[in-house]
Amino acid sequence: MLTPVWLICTAALAVVLGYAGIAKIRSPRSVDRAFRDLAVHPLLARPWMRRALPYAEIALAVALLAAWGWASIVTAVCAALLMAAYLVLIARAVMQREDVVCNCFGGNGDRPVNGWTLMRNLALMVAAALALEAVLLDSATRGAPWPVLAFEWLTLRFG
């Protein structure tokens, strides 16, 4: 039964994405700087995309907790793809050996990326992959939104 893995991974991703999105909304210039410093491809670095990113992160955080059925699969795929993209950007920045600031958490993350940043993003990618695996393989994780399943699982577990 993969439900506990899904509950933990999904909650962790939702918290990180929600916090990151809110922090970026509060510091839009940090998003511009991050896109520039991380050398995001120009097709993905258009002004409207930079402004939409924090809202997309928040929407994904909410969707991770609220989706069920086929929407939970789509949401898990989106989270895994986003975490993979972030991991690639950070890995590339670390390999450049230049001081690059990712501003992953808006103005709250203004330290240069390093091995710890890479490990954090790797952990988030693993969490996204585990959440996706759980939602694909365990039909119970698609049966209801996260809060309902969390309550049900905790009640059955500690009841």
N, C-alpha and C positions, 0 to 999 in steps of 0.2 A: 504494500500500500504506500503510494507516493504522496498522499495528502499532506503529511507533516512537512516533507521537504518542500512541496509547493507552497504551503502556507508561509514558511520561513523565508524562502527565496523571493516570493512575490512581495511580501511585506518589506523586506530589505530593499528591493529595487524601487518600490513605490516611495519609500521614505527618502531614499537618495535622489530619485528623480524629482520628487516634489520640492525638496530642499534646494536642489540645484536650480530648478526653474524659478522659484521665488527669488533666490539670490541674484539670478541673472536679470530678472525684471527690475530689481532694485538698482542694478548697475549695468545698464545697457552698453556703456562704453567698454566694459570689461569683455563683453561678447565680441565686439568689433576687434579689440586687441587680440583676443584668443584666436579668432578666425585668421587674422593676419599672421600672428606668431606661429601658429600651427600649420600655416601654409595650406589652408583648406582650398580645394579646387575652386576656381572662380565661378564655375556653374553652380556650386553649392554655397557660395559666399555672397550671394546677392543681398542687398540691404533688407529686403522683405524676408528672406530666409533667416538672416541673423536676428531679426525682430521676432520672428515666429518661433524660433527654437525654444525659448523658455516656456512659452505657452504649450508647445507640443510636448515638452517634458512633463509639464503638470497634467496635461490631458492623458498622457500615457500612464502616469502614476495613478490617476483616478480610474482609468480603464482597467489597469491591473487588478484593482480592488473591486471594481463593479461589474466586470464582464463575466458572462457565463456562456455555456454552449460554444458554438463555433466562434463567437466573438472573443472568447478567452484564448482560443488558438491563435487568432489573428493578432491579438494584443501581445501574447508571448513571443510570437515571431518578430513583431516590431521591436519589442524590448531587446531581444537577442541581436537583431541587426544593428540597433543603435549602440548597444554595448560593444559589439564587434568593431563598428566604425570608430568609436572612442578609443578602443584598445589600439587600433592601427595608428591613429593620430598620435597617441602618447608614445607608442613604441618607436615610431619614426622620429619624434622629437627627442627621445632619450638617445637614440643612436646618433643624432646629429652632434651631440656633445656641446651644444650651445645652450645658454640660459634661455629657455623658452618657458613662458608662463601660460598655463592652460586656462586659468580663470574658470575652472570647472564648476566652482561654486560662487560665481560672480566675483565681487570684490573680496569675498572671504577666502578665496583660493589664489592668492597672488604670489605664491612661492614658485620658483622654477620647478619644472617636472624633473623627476629623478626615478631611481629604481623603486622607491616606495609608491610613487604615483602609478608606475607601471603595474606593480603588484596589486594595488587597489583596483585598478581597472581590470586586471586579470580575474580577480575575485568576483567583480561585478559580472564579468562575462560568464564565469562558471555558474554564478547564481542564475543568470538569465537562461543559460543552457539547461540547467537542472529544472527550472520552472517550465521551460518548453517541453522537456522530456516528460515531466510529470503530467502536464496537460494533454500531451499526445497519448501517453500510455495508460493513464489512470482516469477512467471516465468519471469517477467521483469528483475530480477537481473541476470538471466542467458542469457540474450539476447545479451550482448556485454561486452567487457572488462570494467573494472572499470573507466578508464578515459573517455570513450565514454558515459557511463551512468551518470557519475558525471556531465559532460558538458551538457548532455541532460536534466537532472533533474534541474540543476541550471538555464538553459535557460528557461525552462517551469515555474519554480518557480518565477524567478526574471525578466524574459524576456524582 
